[in-house]
Amino acid sequence: MPQTLSIISYISSPRKIVKKGKKFFRELNQVFVGSLVLTLLTAACFGFYLYMNLELVEMNFKIREEEEALADVEDEIKQLDSRVGNSLSIEELEKKVQELKLTRADDIRYMKVKVTPSLSLGENLEKR
């Protein structure tokens, strides 16, 4: 008989079962929402990590291109320096003198200026 009473009491109080079921589903729902939030947060962090790595790779390519361009400019500067050095050599200057048919100045004369020139118009007008 005690078993029958326990079954009857179980059947007669379905509210307890419903309350236990609601509590179970509420806890299950909280766990599900919490795991969903953690999953989305983990996915967002992974996506951000991939984005930052792609940006880093792109920046490395740009840096490499700029370094190559800098090396090219430095090579060009070296070439121009050597050309300037060659054009200022004595041999090159003598060739230019012969091409332009320049002659040596033998008679050098200097002019004497009575008034010291000035850039100010007022002073020049007053002295005249």
PyRosetta script that sets phi, psi and omega in degrees:
from pyrosetta import init, pose_from_sequence

init()
pose = pose_from_sequence("MPQTLSIISYISSPRKIVKKGKKFFRELNQVFVGSLVLTLLTAACFGFYLYMNLELVEMNFKIREEEEALADVEDEIKQLDSRVGNSLSIEELEKKVQELKLTRADDIRYMKVKVTPSLSLGENLEKR")
pose.set_psi(1, -35.4)
pose.set_omega(1, 179.9)
pose.set_phi(2, -60.0)
pose.set_psi(2, -33.2)
pose.set_omega(2, 179.6)
pose.set_phi(3, -68.2)
pose.set_psi(3, -37.2)
pose.set_omega(3, 179.7)
pose.set_phi(4, -65.6)
pose.set_psi(4, -38.2)
pose.set_omega(4, 179.4)
pose.set_phi(5, -66.2)
pose.set_psi(5, -40.0)
pose.set_omega(5, -179.5)
pose.set_phi(6, -66.1)
pose.set_psi(6, -35.0)
pose.set_omega(6, 178.8)
pose.set_phi(7, -70.5)
pose.set_psi(7, -41.2)
pose.set_omega(7, 180.0)
pose.set_phi(8, -64.8)
pose.set_psi(8, -42.6)
pose.set_omega(8, 178.9)
pose.set_phi(9, -65.3)
pose.set_psi(9, -33.5)
pose.set_omega(9, 178.1)
pose.set_phi(10, -66.6)
pose.set_psi(10, -43.5)
pose.set_omega(10, -178.9)
pose.set_phi(11, -72.2)
pose.set_psi(11, -36.0)
pose.set_omega(11, -175.3)
pose.set_phi(12, -75.2)
pose.set_psi(12, -18.8)
pose.set_omega(12, -179.2)
pose.set_phi(13, -118.5)
pose.set_psi(13, 71.0)
pose.set_omega(13, 178.5)
pose.set_phi(14, -72.4)
pose.set_psi(14, -14.8)
pose.set_omega(14, 179.2)
pose.set_phi(15, -62.8)
pose.set_psi(15, -38.1)
pose.set_omega(15, 179.1)
pose.set_phi(16, -63.0)
pose.set_psi(16, -39.4)
pose.set_omega(16, -179.7)
pose.set_phi(17, -66.7)
pose.set_psi(17, -43.5)
pose.set_omega(17, -179.3)
pose.set_phi(18, -64.4)
pose.set_psi(18, -41.3)
pose.set_omega(18, 178.8)
pose.set_phi(19, -63.8)
pose.set_psi(19, -42.7)
pose.set_omega(19, 178.5)
pose.set_phi(20, -64.4)
pose.set_psi(20, -39.3)
pose.set_omega(20, 178.5)
pose.set_phi(21, -65.3)
pose.set_psi(21, -42.1)
pose.set_omega(21, 178.4)
pose.set_phi(22, -64.2)
pose.set_psi(22, -42.1)
pose.set_omega(22, 179.8)
pose.set_phi(23, -63.6)
pose.set_psi(23, -42.2)
pose.set_omega(23, 179.4)
pose.set_phi(24, -62.7)
pose.set_psi(24, -45.7)
pose.set_omega(24, -180.0)
pose.set_phi(25, -67.6)
pose.set_psi(25, -34.8)
pose.set_omega(25, 177.2)
pose.set_phi(26, -64.4)
pose.set_psi(26, -44.2)
pose.set_omega(26, 177.6)
pose.set_phi(27, -65.6)
pose.set_psi(27, -41.6)
pose.set_omega(27, 179.1)
pose.set_phi(28, -64.1)
pose.set_psi(28, -39.7)
pose.set_omega(28, 179.3)
pose.set_phi(29, -65.5)
pose.set_psi(29, -41.0)
pose.set_omega(29, 178.4)
pose.set_phi(30, -64.9)
pose.set_psi(30, -41.5)
pose.set_omega(30, 177.8)
pose.set_phi(31, -63.7)
pose.set_psi(31, -43.1)
pose.set_omega(31, -179.7)
pose.set_phi(32, -63.1)
pose.set_psi(32, -46.1)
pose.set_omega(32, -180.0)
pose.set_phi(33, -64.2)
pose.set_psi(33, -42.3)
pose.set_omega(33, 178.7)
pose.set_phi(34, -62.7)
pose.set_psi(34, -44.2)
pose.set_omega(34, 178.8)
pose.set_phi(35, -67.8)
pose.set_psi(35, -35.1)
pose.set_omega(35, 177.3)
pose.set_phi(36, -64.9)
pose.set_psi(36, -43.6)
pose.set_omega(36, 178.2)
pose.set_phi(37, -62.5)
pose.set_psi(37, -44.8)
pose.set_omega(37, 178.8)
pose.set_phi(38, -63.7)
pose.set_psi(38, -38.7)
pose.set_omega(38, 178.5)
pose.set_phi(39, -64.8)
pose.set_psi(39, -44.7)
pose.set_omega(39, 178.8)
pose.set_phi(40, -65.1)
pose.set_psi(40, -39.5)
pose.set_omega(40, 177.7)
pose.set_phi(41, -63.9)
pose.set_psi(41, -41.9)
pose.set_omega(41, 177.8)
pose.set_phi(42, -64.7)
pose.set_psi(42, -42.1)
pose.set_omega(42, 178.6)
pose.set_phi(43, -64.3)
pose.set_psi(43, -40.1)
pose.set_omega(43, 178.8)
pose.set_phi(44, -65.3)
pose.set_psi(44, -41.2)
pose.set_omega(44, 177.9)
pose.set_phi(45, -63.7)
pose.set_psi(45, -41.6)
pose.set_omega(45, 178.7)
pose.set_phi(46, -64.5)
pose.set_psi(46, -42.4)
pose.set_omega(46, 177.5)
pose.set_phi(47, -62.5)
pose.set_psi(47, -42.1)
pose.set_omega(47, 177.9)
pose.set_phi(48, -64.3)
pose.set_psi(48, -39.6)
pose.set_omega(48, 177.7)
pose.set_phi(49, -61.7)
pose.set_psi(49, -44.7)
pose.set_omega(49, 178.1)
pose.set_phi(50, -63.6)
pose.set_psi(50, -42.4)
pose.set_omega(50, 179.4)
pose.set_phi(51, -60.7)
pose.set_psi(51, -45.1)
pose.set_omega(51, -179.3)
pose.set_phi(52, -66.0)
pose.set_psi(52, -37.6)
pose.set_omega(52, 177.3)
pose.set_phi(53, -65.2)
pose.set_psi(53, -40.9)
pose.set_omega(53, 177.8)
pose.set_phi(54, -64.2)
pose.set_psi(54, -40.7)
pose.set_omega(54, 176.8)
pose.set_phi(55, -63.0)
pose.set_psi(55, -40.4)
pose.set_omega(55, 179.6)
pose.set_phi(56, -63.9)
pose.set_psi(56, -42.3)
pose.set_omega(56, 178.3)
pose.set_phi(57, -63.7)
pose.set_psi(57, -43.2)
pose.set_omega(57, 179.5)
pose.set_phi(58, -62.8)
pose.set_psi(58, -41.4)
pose.set_omega(58, 178.1)
pose.set_phi(59, -64.8)
pose.set_psi(59, -37.9)
pose.set_omega(59, 177.9)
pose.set_phi(60, -63.4)
pose.set_psi(60, -39.7)
pose.set_omega(60, 177.2)
pose.set_phi(61, -64.4)
pose.set_psi(61, -41.7)
pose.set_omega(61, 178.9)
pose.set_phi(62, -64.2)
pose.set_psi(62, -41.3)
pose.set_omega(62, 178.7)
pose.set_phi(63, -62.3)
pose.set_psi(63, -42.7)
pose.set_omega(63, 179.8)
pose.set_phi(64, -63.0)
pose.set_psi(64, -41.6)
pose.set_omega(64, 178.2)
pose.set_phi(65, -63.6)
pose.set_psi(65, -42.6)
pose.set_omega(65, 179.6)
pose.set_phi(66, -66.5)
pose.set_psi(66, -37.4)
pose.set_omega(66, 177.1)
pose.set_phi(67, -64.7)
pose.set_psi(67, -39.2)
pose.set_omega(67, 176.9)
pose.set_phi(68, -65.0)
pose.set_psi(68, -42.0)
pose.set_omega(68, 178.1)
pose.set_phi(69, -63.9)
pose.set_psi(69, -39.6)
pose.set_omega(69, 177.6)
pose.set_phi(70, -63.5)
pose.set_psi(70, -41.3)
pose.set_omega(70, 177.7)
pose.set_phi(71, -63.1)
pose.set_psi(71, -40.6)
pose.set_omega(71, 177.8)
pose.set_phi(72, -62.5)
pose.set_psi(72, -42.8)
pose.set_omega(72, 179.4)
pose.set_phi(73, -65.8)
pose.set_psi(73, -39.7)
pose.set_omega(73, 177.9)
pose.set_phi(74, -63.7)
pose.set_psi(74, -38.8)
pose.set_omega(74, 176.4)
pose.set_phi(75, -63.2)
pose.set_psi(75, -42.0)
pose.set_omega(75, 179.1)
pose.set_phi(76, -64.6)
pose.set_psi(76, -38.7)
pose.set_omega(76, 178.0)
pose.set_phi(77, -63.4)
pose.set_psi(77, -41.0)
pose.set_omega(77, 177.7)
pose.set_phi(78, -62.6)
pose.set_psi(78, -41.7)
pose.set_omega(78, 179.1)
pose.set_phi(79, -64.2)
pose.set_psi(79, -42.7)
pose.set_omega(79, 179.2)
pose.set_phi(80, -66.3)
pose.set_psi(80, -37.9)
pose.set_omega(80, 176.8)
pose.set_phi(81, -62.0)
pose.set_psi(81, -41.2)
pose.set_omega(81, 179.3)
pose.set_phi(82, -67.9)
pose.set_psi(82, -37.2)
pose.set_omega(82, 177.4)
pose.set_phi(83, -65.8)
pose.set_psi(83, -40.6)
pose.set_omega(83, 178.4)
pose.set_phi(84, -64.9)
pose.set_psi(84, -42.7)
pose.set_omega(84, 178.1)
pose.set_phi(85, -61.8)
pose.set_psi(85, -39.7)
pose.set_omega(85, 178.5)
pose.set_phi(86, -68.9)
pose.set_psi(86, -37.3)
pose.set_omega(86, -178.2)
pose.set_phi(87, -72.6)
pose.set_psi(87, -21.1)
pose.set_omega(87, 178.1)
pose.set_phi(88, -94.9)
pose.set_psi(88, 6.5)
pose.set_omega(88, 178.3)
pose.set_phi(89, -73.4)
pose.set_psi(89, 157.8)
pose.set_omega(89, -176.3)
pose.set_phi(90, -62.4)
pose.set_psi(90, -39.9)
pose.set_omega(90, -179.6)
pose.set_phi(91, -61.5)
pose.set_psi(91, -44.9)
pose.set_omega(91, 179.8)
pose.set_phi(92, -65.6)
pose.set_psi(92, -40.2)
pose.set_omega(92, 179.0)
pose.set_phi(93, -64.5)
pose.set_psi(93, -39.5)
pose.set_omega(93, 177.5)
pose.set_phi(94, -64.8)
pose.set_psi(94, -38.4)
pose.set_omega(94, 176.6)
pose.set_phi(95, -62.3)
pose.set_psi(95, -41.8)
pose.set_omega(95, 179.0)
pose.set_phi(96, -64.5)
pose.set_psi(96, -39.1)
pose.set_omega(96, 178.9)
pose.set_phi(97, -63.2)
pose.set_psi(97, -42.3)
pose.set_omega(97, 179.3)
pose.set_phi(98, -68.4)
pose.set_psi(98, -38.0)
pose.set_omega(98, 179.0)
pose.set_phi(99, -65.2)
pose.set_psi(99, -40.3)
pose.set_omega(99, -178.5)
pose.set_phi(100, -84.5)
pose.set_psi(100, -5.4)
pose.set_omega(100, 179.5)
pose.set_phi(101, 55.5)
pose.set_psi(101, 48.4)
pose.set_omega(101, 177.1)
pose.set_phi(102, -81.4)
pose.set_psi(102, 149.1)
pose.set_omega(102, 178.5)
pose.set_phi(103, -121.7)
pose.set_psi(103, 164.2)
pose.set_omega(103, 179.9)
pose.set_phi(104, -78.7)
pose.set_psi(104, 137.5)
pose.set_omega(104, 178.8)
pose.set_phi(105, -81.7)
pose.set_psi(105, 118.5)
pose.set_omega(105, -179.1)
pose.set_phi(106, -94.2)
pose.set_psi(106, -46.8)
pose.set_omega(106, -175.3)
pose.set_phi(107, -102.8)
pose.set_psi(107, 103.7)
pose.set_omega(107, -178.9)
pose.set_phi(108, -103.3)
pose.set_psi(108, 123.7)
pose.set_omega(108, 178.4)
pose.set_phi(109, -124.3)
pose.set_psi(109, 144.9)
pose.set_omega(109, 178.7)
pose.set_phi(110, -114.1)
pose.set_psi(110, 147.4)
pose.set_omega(110, 179.3)
pose.set_phi(111, -97.4)
pose.set_psi(111, 143.3)
pose.set_omega(111, 174.9)
pose.set_phi(112, -97.8)
pose.set_psi(112, 132.2)
pose.set_omega(112, 179.8)
pose.set_phi(113, -106.3)
pose.set_psi(113, 127.4)
pose.set_omega(113, -178.6)
pose.set_phi(114, -74.5)
pose.set_psi(114, -40.5)
pose.set_omega(114, -177.6)
pose.set_phi(115, -112.3)
pose.set_psi(115, 134.8)
pose.set_omega(115, 177.2)
pose.set_phi(116, -73.6)
pose.set_psi(116, 124.7)
pose.set_omega(116, -178.2)
pose.set_phi(117, -66.9)
pose.set_psi(117, 147.6)
pose.set_omega(117, 179.0)
pose.set_phi(118, -134.9)
pose.set_psi(118, 151.6)
pose.set_omega(118, 178.8)
pose.set_phi(119, -82.7)
pose.set_psi(119, -13.5)
pose.set_omega(119, -179.3)
pose.set_phi(120, -80.6)
pose.set_psi(120, 128.1)
pose.set_omega(120, -179.7)
pose.set_phi(121, -71.8)
pose.set_psi(121, -31.9)
pose.set_omega(121, -178.5)
pose.set_phi(122, -64.2)
pose.set_psi(122, -41.2)
pose.set_omega(122, -178.6)
pose.set_phi(123, -69.1)
pose.set_psi(123, -40.4)
pose.set_omega(123, -179.0)
pose.set_phi(124, -67.3)
pose.set_psi(124, -36.0)
pose.set_omega(124, -179.6)
pose.set_phi(125, -70.9)
pose.set_psi(125, -36.2)
pose.set_omega(125, -179.6)
pose.set_phi(126, -69.2)
pose.set_psi(126, -34.7)
pose.set_omega(126, -177.8)
pose.set_phi(127, -74.9)
pose.set_psi(127, -21.8)
pose.set_omega(127, -177.0)
pose.set_phi(128, -80.7)
pose.dump_pdb("model.pdb")
